[in-house]
Amino acid sequence: FESVPLQIMGHEKSQNLIGHGDCYLQIHLEIYDPCSQPQQGKLSLTDELHWADGFIIVYDISDRASFAFAKALLYRIRESRTGSCKKMAESSVFLVGNKQDLCHMREVGWDEGQKLAIDNKCQFCELSAAEHYQEVVAMFTKVLRTITSNFKVKEKRRPSGSKSMAKLINNVFGKRRKSV
Ligand SMILES: Nc1nc2c(ncn2[C@@H]2O[C@H](COP(=O)(O)OP(=O)(O)OP(=O)(O)O)[C@@H](O)[C@H]2O)c(=O)[nH]1
């Protein structure tokens, strides 16, 4: 297994396998939920913006105030992306409209959620955590796949990275060892 450390919002640590066929990736997942931390300013996200590889912003489709808060969080993330925080430009952001089972009490339209996601260059879905936990699993799987593929793209883009440096050292010292 290849091991990749991952950090996402939340406050739980676990190890997961992601992949298909014979190809699986072992992931160290840290989920950190800043909204459940009473001591923090809910909108600051100052530390998280520097270390998180991904953000899942969840609102309640039957509660417009939660959508407004999600919007404020997305703006906060977006302004960090355009600012000096280089890490943010590489992180993945997902907007999730929860409580789809309460669509008879809907206050936020699906198209509003999708538009907000498009405007902020993030992915979007609606689901019901209460009635269809599989949708939550599918969403997390998608988040992890996006983040791990971001890592792979970064690796490919880095010609003088650790892998190519190891190859270089091997080429130089490997040949010498043969001739000794
Ligand atoms: N109908 C419905 N209720 C849900 C769903 N998901 C969560 N809830 C309910 O919404 C309430 C809040 O859920 P939490 O998991 O505490 O959500 P939270 O975002 O952590 O809330 P905070 O504690 O305010 O941060 C609970 O009563 C849940 O049972 C859903 O998909 N449908």
The ligand as an SDF file (V2000), in Angstrom:
LIG
                    3D

 32 34  0  0  0  0  0  0  0  0999 V2000
  -34.1730   15.6030    8.6360 N   0  0  0  0  0  0  0  0  0  0  0  0
  -32.8470   15.5440    8.7170 C   0  0  0  0  0  0  0  0  0  0  0  0
  -32.2400   15.8720    9.8710 N   0  0  0  0  0  0  0  0  0  0  0  0
  -30.8820   15.8080    9.9150 C   0  0  0  0  0  0  0  0  0  0  0  0
  -30.1000   15.4020    8.8020 C   0  0  0  0  0  0  0  0  0  0  0  0
  -28.7950   15.4660    9.1570 N   0  0  0  0  0  0  0  0  0  0  0  0
  -28.7590   15.8890   10.4320 C   0  0  0  0  0  0  0  0  0  0  0  0
  -30.0230   16.0960   10.8890 N   0  0  0  0  0  0  0  0  0  0  0  0
  -30.4100   16.5790   12.2140 C   0  0  0  0  0  0  0  0  0  0  0  0
  -29.9680   17.9190   12.3700 O   0  0  0  0  0  0  0  0  0  0  0  0
  -29.5920   18.1650   13.7270 C   0  0  0  0  0  0  0  0  0  0  0  0
  -28.1730   18.7200   13.7760 C   0  0  0  0  0  0  0  0  0  0  0  0
  -27.2880   17.7130   13.3990 O   0  0  0  0  0  0  0  0  0  0  0  0
  -25.7730   17.7520   13.7810 P   0  0  0  0  0  0  0  0  0  0  0  0
  -25.1380   16.5090   13.2890 O   0  0  0  0  0  0  0  0  0  0  0  0
  -25.6360   18.0870   15.2310 O   0  0  0  0  0  0  0  0  0  0  0  0
  -25.2750   18.9520   12.8710 O   0  0  0  0  0  0  0  0  0  0  0  0
  -24.1620   20.0030   13.1590 P   0  0  0  0  0  0  0  0  0  0  0  0
  -23.9390   20.7420   11.9010 O   0  0  0  0  0  0  0  0  0  0  0  0
  -22.9970   19.3480   13.8090 O   0  0  0  0  0  0  0  0  0  0  0  0
  -24.8710   20.9970   14.1480 O   0  0  0  0  0  0  0  0  0  0  0  0
  -24.1540   21.9490   15.2040 P   0  0  0  0  0  0  0  0  0  0  0  0
  -24.0580   21.1060   16.4420 O   0  0  0  0  0  0  0  0  0  0  0  0
  -25.1010   23.1120   15.3260 O   0  0  0  0  0  0  0  0  0  0  0  0
  -22.8230   22.3290   14.6320 O   0  0  0  0  0  0  0  0  0  0  0  0
  -29.7520   16.8420   14.4640 C   0  0  0  0  0  0  0  0  0  0  0  0
  -30.9900   16.8540   15.1210 O   0  0  0  0  0  0  0  0  0  0  0  0
  -29.7580   15.8060   13.3430 C   0  0  0  0  0  0  0  0  0  0  0  0
  -30.5080   14.6760   13.6660 O   0  0  0  0  0  0  0  0  0  0  0  0
  -30.7870   15.0540    7.5860 C   0  0  0  0  0  0  0  0  0  0  0  0
  -30.2130   14.6860    6.5540 O   0  0  0  0  0  0  0  0  0  0  0  0
  -32.1610   15.1620    7.6100 N   0  0  0  0  0  0  0  0  0  0  0  0
  1  2  1  0
  2  3  2  0
  2 32  1  0
  3  4  1  0
  4  5  2  0
  4  8  1  0
  5  6  1  0
  5 30  1  0
  6  7  2  0
  7  8  1  0
  8  9  1  0
  9 10  1  0
  9 28  1  0
 10 11  1  0
 11 12  1  0
 11 26  1  0
 12 13  1  0
 13 14  1  0
 14 15  2  0
 14 16  1  0
 14 17  1  0
 17 18  1  0
 18 19  2  0
 18 20  1  0
 18 21  1  0
 21 22  1  0
 22 23  2  0
 22 24  1  0
 22 25  1  0
 26 27  1  0
 26 28  1  0
 28 29  1  0
 30 31  2  0
 30 32  1  0
M  END
$$$$
